[in-house]
Amino acid sequence: MTNEIKTAVVTGAGGSLGYAAVLQLLAQGFQVAALERHVEHLHERFGDANARLFFVAADVTDATSCRSACDQVIERFGQIDVLCNIAGGFSMGSSLAADALQQYDHLMALNAGAVFKMVTCAAPSMLARGTGSIVNIGAQSALTGQANMAAYCASKSAVIRLTESFAAEFKPQGVRVNCLLPRIIDTPQNRKDMPDADFAQWTTPEKIAQVIGFLASEYSTAASGASIAV
């Protein structure tokens, strides 16, 4: 184990899971770069930034924005040790609906494309140092196709395959890549969308963030290429 302060990048930091992940990583002693499309939202969620919390405006569907964000993090903290790809989205609807192609393009860009772009921008800092951890967020619904969820299932399934491919590619250089597969996360929006559900069966963002914290830590160095149900 080392006493060096490590740097974690969290995308989608303004959302329920991203917020919990940032707090978890800060509690573990990380310096955290919180990425969100609108920095104002981060100020509302976290208050003011500080020496260990850095706010970065980023559109993770845009490669140039991803590169700029990673460059800013490296300029501020010197390196990137952990990347948590939490930004993502969900929607469902008929695959024959008028907006089906638009939905497909949007979800593939947000759920899968963003992972690919952030990894290609952040991983070089880890590979150069021979250590690092990348944590992606898939979904249990990505394991099988489901009616009216073709675009979402396909996009999250792609995250699983990307996780496995990056893990195989980066393992010789000491960088591990894993993926979490949530079912339904207990968030205010999900409670609003599904008011008749049994919320006790859902997993809180804080519980999932604890697993993210484990994968970000040196205790998980034996794990790579795994898709873990949470």
N, C-alpha and C positions, 0 to 999 in steps of 0.2 A: 504494500500500500504506500501511497505517496501523499505528502502534505501539500503538493502543488494545487493551487486553486484552478479548477477546470471550468471551461466555458460550454454552456449548453444553449442551443438555438431552438426555440419553440415557435412553430408556425401556428396560426389560428389562436394566438394567445388570448384574444378577447372573448373567446367562446367558453362554455362551461368546462369542458375537459381541458382546453388549453390553459385556462386560468388556474385550475387545480394542479396541472402539471408544473406550471411556473412556481407556484407556492411550494410544491413538493421538492423541486430541485433547489430552490433557495434554501429550504430547510436542511437539505443535505450538504449545503456549503458551496454550491455552484454559483458562478457568475452566469446570469441568464440574459440572453438577448430575446426579447419578446417581439415577435413579428405579427403585424396585423395590417390590413389594408388602410385603416384609418387610425392613426396614432391617438387621436382624441378619445377613442373608445378605450384605449389602454389606460389613459389618465383617469377616466371615469372608474375603471375597474380596480386599478392598483394605487391610485394617487400619483404622487410624483416619483419619477425614476430616482435611482440612487447609485452608489458606487458599484453595486453588484447587479443592478437591474437596468437594462438598456432597452429603450423602445425604438423600434425600427419600422418605418412604413414600408410595406412590401405587398405587391400583387404576385402571389406565388404561381399564378397561371402564366406569368410573363417571364421569360428567361432573363431578359435584361434587368428586370426588377429583382429577381432572385440573386443575380450576380452582384448587383449593387448592394443588396442587403448583406450578403456574406462578406463583401469587401469592407463594409462599415463595421461589421462585428470584429473582423480581424484587425482593423485599424484601432478599434477601441480596446479589445482584450488580447490581441496578439495571436489568437489561435481559435479553432473550433474543435472541441472534443466530443460533443454529443449533438446530434440532430434529432429532434422530435417532430416528425411530420404529422401534425394534428389537424391542420386546416383541411376541410372537406365539406361535403354537402350531401343532402338526401332529398329525393323527390320520387314520386311514383306516378304512373299513369299508363294508359294503353299505348302499346308500341305502334299503334296505327293512328294515334291522335295527331291533330294538325301540327302540334309542337313537338312531336316525338323526336325528330332529328335534332332540333335545337336542344332538347333535354339531354340527348345522348352526347352531343358535342360539349355541352356545359359540364356534365358530370365526369366525362372522361378527362377533360382538362383540369377540373378542380380536384378530383380524387386520385387520378393516376398520373396525369401530366405534371401536376405540381410536385409529386413525389420524385419523379424522374429529374425534373429541373433543379429542385433543391439539393438532391443528392449529388448531381454533377457539379454543382457550385460549391457545396460544403465539404464533400469527401476529400478533395485534394489536400486540404489542411490536415485531415486526420492521417491520410496515407503517407504524407511526408514525414509524420512523426511516428508512424508505425503503431498507432493505437487509436481507438475511438469506438463509438457506438451510435448506431442509427436505429431509431424506433419509428416504425410506420403504423398507421391505423387502418386496418382492413375492416371486415365485418363478418359475423357468422353467416349472414344471409348471402355472402359471396361464395359459400361452399357449394350451393346448389342454385339452379335457376328458379325464379318464382314469377308467377303471373303479375303483370303490370309493374315489374321491377327490373326489366331487362337491362336498361341503361345503368341503373345503380349496381346491380349484381355484377355486370361486366366490368364496371370501373373499379369496384372493390376487389374483384377477382384478379384484375391486373396488378393491384397493389401487392397481393400475395406472391404472384409470379415475379414481380420486380424485387421483392424482398429476397426471394430465393436466389435470383440471378445475381444481385449485388453481393449477397453473402458469399456465394461461390467465387465471385471475382475478387473480393476484397480480403477474404480469409488469409491468404498467404502474406498479406501486408499488415495483419493485426487488427483489422477493422471488422467488427461484427455488425450484422444487420438482422433485426428481428421485427416481427409484426404482431400486433394485438388484434384480436377479433372480438369486439364487443357485440352484445345483442342489442338490448334497448338500454340506453343510458338515462338515468333519472335526472332529467333536466327540466326546468320550468316550461320550455317549449314543448317537450314531449308530453308533459302532464296536461298542457293546454290542448294538444292535438289528440290525446287519447285519455279523456277524463274518466272513462269507465274502467280503465285498466287497473290491475293490482300492482300498485307502485312498489309494494314490498318485494316483488319478484325482480325488480330492476336493480342495476348496479349503479352506485353513485360515482360521480366523476372523481371524488377523492380516493375511492378504492382502486379505480383504474390507474390513477396517478401514482399510487404506491407501487404498482407493477412497472410503470414507466420508470420510476425512480430506481427500482431494482435493476432493470435492463441498462440504465444509464451508469450504474455503479460498477466498480471493479469486481463485485461479487458475481457478476453474470458473464465473466470472460469466457466461460466454457460453452455459452449458448450463442449460436448463430444460425440463421436460416430458418428459425422456428416461427410458426404461426400459433399464437397462444390464445385460447378462448378465455375471455374474462366476462 
